[in-house]
Structures are given as structure tokens and as C-alpha cells.
Amino acid sequence: MREPGKSPSFWDAFRDPRLALMLGLGFSSGLPNPLTGSTMTAWLDTFDVDMATIGFFAWVHLPFNFKFVWAPVMDRFSLPWGGRRRGWMLLTQLVILVSVGVMGSFDPKAAPWLVAGLAVWTAFFTASQDIAVDAFRTDLLPREERASGTAIFVAAYRGALIVAGAGALILSDHLPWSTVYWILAALMSVGILTTLLSPEPETQAQAPKTLVDAVWRPLKELVTRRDIGVYLAIIMLYKAGDVVAGHFLIPFLTDTGFSRSEIGAVFKGLGLAATIFGALLGGGLVAKWGLRRALIVFGVAQAIANLLYCWLASAGKDYALMTTAITVDHLMNGMGTAAFVAFLMTLCDKRFTAMQYAIFSSLMTVPGRVLGGFSGFLQESVGWPGFFLTTIVLAAPAVLLLSVVEIREPESQ
């Protein structure tokens, strides 16, 4: 227990036993994604499904872009078991377990649209699990533990992506795909057990009384909040430079002369390790420095990391420099993600966590993706060094706004 008045240490952010729950919830949240994404693409290709049909499966993940549409239902209604958040978590996890296994039991070449329908169904409940877990995490963790909780969550989430991605591909060389999918479906029991063991949040906010209230009251609360325009601008701009840079990172590296194997080895190995370590480091530093200072420092660090890509673009193929650039980039992104997600959680009114977090998380990538759509013209005009310098400039507005605004929790809390 920290002494009153004493500044928190790095390790204080990781002492709460409840943070261990983030391991199971992060794993459960990450596991289904490859099974309706990259792993599913490999499965379809194994069954010689044509490329045009495989292309249509890219739309399977559209429910993730519209989570805010049904999030009010999960704010308004509690299921008969498990409380306001845990009930929805348990329901979605059980549905995902069954639907993943059933989906993998069909021949995708003989019944592609049935498989596609089951994939959309699975993606819908995966997105719904995200809504419930994000709200539960926000309601459960105190402000000083949100970044460290996010860091642990991200580490487990990334681990689940490996299990359901690379792990599934390895298993598929030795077992039928139907067996592989049922094995991975069974691993959802990790999330189910974690949900059953999770406590209710100590402070229970009153749920909206009607579904109309669940839609309009969180919106009204947002638009009438002090500095909300600045907060929304920070949300949309903080990761914009990274989103734009990430969209063209693989083409840049291949254009520089690196093989896919060289790139993949660094991305999947050092890149993943650096992201996890960066998230954990960022979580501890947020507790020590405070959220606003950490966001500013990590925002600058994320942007400056892209200077290494500028250097690589000028130097040409250099494996050591490429490895350094990717590792530093992922490290800084992991730190920034821990602080940024804690920022989103801090802005949520606990009466409407599901709805408001869904709105924030939907907005956070919009500018980066919109700008990313035009960034090819930019790259052709200024070349790779100029392109990455532009991504650094894109980070400046959010950092400047953070330097002049105070981060406040909603007044109702």
C-alpha cells in the first residue's frame, strides 16, 4: 500500500490483483479476430475458394465500425445473470465459442455464403464482446490503474492473435480445419472463466431508464461537456500520423528492397515483443507521471520514431536500421496506446460507458483512414522521406492541444 502523499512508483500501477483479470479478458477479446480475418482467408484458400469470393469476406468485420449503433442496448439493459456488464460479456463469449466451432465445421467451397453468414454473426458478437469488456474495464479500474490495465490487456490480446493466427496455421498442417476451429473455439473458455471470476465494479452507476435515454443522454452529456471539442479533436488526431504511416509501411519496406520474409520476421518477432513491452512500460509511466504528461511525451515519441523511417528511406536497404526502426516504432506505439486508451476510459461517463467508449473508439481512426486514402498521391509527389516527415507533422496538433487543455473526468463522477 502506498503511503498517503507519496508519489506513485512505476510498480504501484501493477499491484492490484484485479489487473490479472485483464489477461483473460484481453485473450478472449483478441482470439476471435483472426478466425474471421487472416486465418479464415488461409482456410478459404486451402479449400480453393476463388479470389473474388475471398475478397467479399473483407466485409465480415464491418460490425466493428458500427458498434455505437447497438451499444445503447448494452448500457440500458442488464441480463438476468452477471450484472450490467458481466452478463453481456458471458453471453457474447458463449455465442462466440459455439459459432466459431460450427462455422469451421462447414466446407467453405460448398457453402461459402453460409460460412460468410456465420462469420458475420461471429464478428457481430465479437464486436459486442468488445463493447461489454471495454465498459467493464472502464467501470472496474480506478483512474490510476487504467493505463496499466490496458497494457496487460493489450499484451494478452496480442498473444491471442498469435494463437489464433500463426498457431492455427501450424495446427492446420496436422489436423483438419474443422478440428482446428473447434480447438480455438474451446479457448474462449479462458474468457468465460475470467468473467465468472470477475467482481462487480465497486461503484455502480445508474443505468438509463429507457432505450431513448440510452441513446440521447450520452450524446447530450458529451456535447454539453466543457472542452469536449478539444477532447474529440485529440481523439481523432492523436493516432492519425501512425495510421497513415502504418498503411504504407509494408509497401515502403518492400520498395526499399526487403523481402516479405525479412519484414515478417521482424514484425512478428521484435515488433510484437516491442509493442507488449512498450504497453507495459507506458502503463507504469502513466501512473508515475500522470495521464496528460504521458500522452504528450508518448505523442512526441511516436512521431519522432518515424524519423528512423526517413533515415532508412535515404540510406536504402539496411537490415540493422530496418530492425531498429520497426522495434522503436512498435515500442513507442505500445506506450502511446496504453496512455491513449486510458484517456478514452477517463472521458467516459460510467452511466453510458458502452455508448461513449464505442463512439470514441470509432472516431479515433477516422481521420487517419481518410487521409490514408489520399496518402498515395502524397508519397508519389514527395517520395518516402517526405511522406514520413508529413506523418510526423500530423502528430503535432494533438500534442499541442494536450499541452493547453486539462483532462477532466465527467462531472457526474
Secondary structure, DSSP 8 states (H G I E B T S, - for coil): ---TT----TGGGG--GGGGHHHHHHHHHHTHHHHTTHHHHHHHHHTT--HHHHHHGGGGGGGGGGHHHHHHHHHH---SSSHHHHHHHHHHHHHHHHHHHHHTTS-TTTSHHHHHHHHHHHHHHHHHHHHHHHHHHHHHS-GGGHHHHHHHHHHHHHHHHHIIIIIHHHHHTTS-HHHHHHHHHHTTHHHHHHHHH----SS-----SSHHHHHHHHHHHHHTSTTHHHHHHHHHHTTHHHHHHHHTHHHHHHHHT--HHHHHHHIIIIIHHHHHHHHHHHHHHHHHH-HHHHHHHHHHHHHHHTHHHHHHHHH-S-HHHHHHHHHHHHHHHHHHHHHHHHHHHHH--TTSHHHHHHHHHHHTTHHHHHHHHHHHHHHHHHHHHHHHHHHHHHHHHHHHHHTT------TT-
